[in-house]
């Protein structure tokens, strides 16, 4: 048993680019990856801005720790998440509009093979985090 501190998660952050939003960069760290790599728990920090996210076969739950996030769904629905809310996404593309610097703890399960490779690749190629982490 151990405590994973916020500072520890912040020190492990790596740059998270987005293919469909090339000018937007967030950062994430991996808190836990199951042996079969199907469950990923991570810490995500994001500056203000808009980012297009493709979930594919992944199902993700984001617990909002800090900030305000507006989620634009494909069907035109707009959802607003604030600290204490859990965002449940999966199987669809969405646009996250970060209205106020955000931090979330997320769980992806099941994680698709494409995402497993993507996370591995961006972690290996991780550049410097491109924004101030509060």
C-alpha positions as CSV (number, residue, x, y, z in Angstrom):
1,X,0.0,0.0,0.0
2,X,1.2,3.5,-0.7
3,X,0.0,7.0,-1.3
4,X,0.6,8.5,-4.8
5,X,0.8,12.2,-4.1
6,X,-0.4,14.9,-6.5
7,X,3.2,16.1,-6.6
8,X,4.4,12.6,-7.7
9,X,1.7,12.6,-10.5
10,X,2.8,16.1,-11.6
11,X,6.5,15.1,-11.7
12,X,5.6,12.2,-14.0
13,X,3.6,14.4,-16.5
14,X,4.4,14.0,-20.2
15,X,3.1,16.0,-23.2
16,X,-0.1,14.8,-24.7
17,X,-0.5,16.0,-28.3
18,X,-3.8,15.6,-30.2
19,X,-3.8,14.6,-33.8
20,X,-7.1,16.4,-34.6
21,X,-6.1,19.5,-32.6
22,X,-2.4,19.9,-33.4
23,X,-2.1,23.3,-31.7
24,X,-3.5,22.0,-28.4
25,X,-1.4,20.3,-25.8
26,X,-2.4,18.8,-22.5
27,X,-0.3,16.6,-20.2
28,X,-0.8,13.3,-18.6
29,X,0.9,10.8,-16.3
30,X,0.2,7.1,-15.9
31,X,-0.9,6.3,-12.4
32,X,-1.7,2.6,-13.0
33,X,-1.6,0.2,-16.0
34,X,-3.0,-3.3,-15.5
35,X,-0.8,-6.3,-16.5
36,X,-3.1,-6.9,-19.6
37,X,-2.9,-3.2,-20.4
38,X,-6.7,-3.0,-20.7
39,X,-7.1,-0.7,-17.7
40,X,-5.3,2.6,-17.6
41,X,-5.6,5.1,-14.7
42,X,-4.0,8.5,-15.3
43,X,-3.8,12.1,-14.2
44,X,-4.6,14.7,-16.9
45,X,-4.0,18.5,-16.8
46,X,-5.3,20.8,-19.5
47,X,-5.0,24.5,-20.2
48,X,-7.9,26.5,-21.5
49,X,-8.8,25.8,-25.1
50,X,-10.6,23.3,-27.3
51,X,-9.5,19.8,-28.1
52,X,-11.1,17.2,-30.3
53,X,-11.0,13.7,-28.7
54,X,-11.7,10.4,-30.4
55,X,-12.6,7.7,-28.0
56,X,-12.9,4.8,-30.5
57,X,-13.6,1.6,-28.5
58,X,-12.3,3.1,-25.2
59,X,-14.7,3.8,-22.3
60,X,-13.3,6.5,-20.1
61,X,-14.4,8.0,-16.9
62,X,-12.8,11.4,-15.9
63,X,-13.2,12.6,-12.3
64,X,-12.9,16.4,-12.5
65,X,-10.6,17.6,-9.7
66,X,-10.3,21.2,-10.8
67,X,-11.5,23.5,-13.6
68,X,-14.5,23.8,-15.8
69,X,-15.0,21.6,-18.9
70,X,-17.7,21.9,-21.5
71,X,-18.2,18.8,-23.6
72,X,-19.7,19.2,-27.1
73,X,-21.2,15.8,-28.2
74,X,-21.8,14.7,-31.8
75,X,-25.5,14.9,-31.4
76,X,-25.3,18.6,-30.4
77,X,-25.7,18.0,-26.7
78,X,-23.5,20.2,-24.5
79,X,-22.5,19.0,-21.0
80,X,-20.8,21.0,-18.3
81,X,-18.5,19.4,-15.8
82,X,-17.1,21.0,-12.7
83,X,-15.0,19.7,-9.7
84,X,-16.6,16.6,-8.2
85,X,-18.3,15.5,-11.5
86,X,-17.4,12.4,-13.4
87,X,-17.4,12.6,-17.2
88,X,-18.4,9.3,-18.9
89,X,-17.3,9.0,-22.5
90,X,-16.8,6.2,-24.9
91,X,-17.3,5.1,-28.5
92,X,-17.9,8.7,-29.8
93,X,-15.9,11.7,-30.8
94,X,-16.3,14.8,-28.6
95,X,-14.9,18.3,-28.3
96,X,-13.7,19.2,-24.8
97,X,-13.8,23.0,-24.3
98,X,-11.6,23.7,-21.3
99,X,-13.1,26.9,-19.9
100,X,-10.8,27.0,-16.9
101,X,-7.5,25.1,-16.3
102,X,-8.5,21.6,-15.6
103,X,-7.1,18.5,-13.7
104,X,-8.8,15.1,-13.9
105,X,-8.1,11.6,-12.7
106,X,-9.2,9.3,-15.5
107,X,-9.9,5.6,-15.8
108,X,-10.0,3.9,-19.2
109,X,-11.5,0.4,-19.3
110,X,-11.6,-1.4,-21.6
111,X,-8.7,0.3,-23.4
112,X,-8.4,-0.6,-27.1
113,X,-5.2,-1.9,-28.7
114,X,-4.9,1.3,-30.7
115,X,-4.9,3.4,-27.5
116,X,-2.5,1.1,-25.8
117,X,0.0,1.7,-28.6
118,X,-0.8,5.5,-28.7
119,X,-0.1,5.9,-24.9
120,X,3.1,3.9,-25.2
121,X,4.3,6.0,-28.1
122,X,3.5,9.4,-26.7
123,X,5.1,8.4,-23.4
124,X,8.3,7.3,-25.2
125,X,8.4,10.4,-27.4
126,X,7.2,12.8,-24.7
127,X,8.4,16.3,-25.1
128,X,8.6,18.9,-22.4
129,X,5.2,19.8,-21.0
130,X,4.3,22.9,-22.9
131,X,2.3,24.9,-20.3
132,X,2.5,25.9,-16.7
133,X,1.2,23.2,-14.4
134,X,-0.4,24.8,-11.3
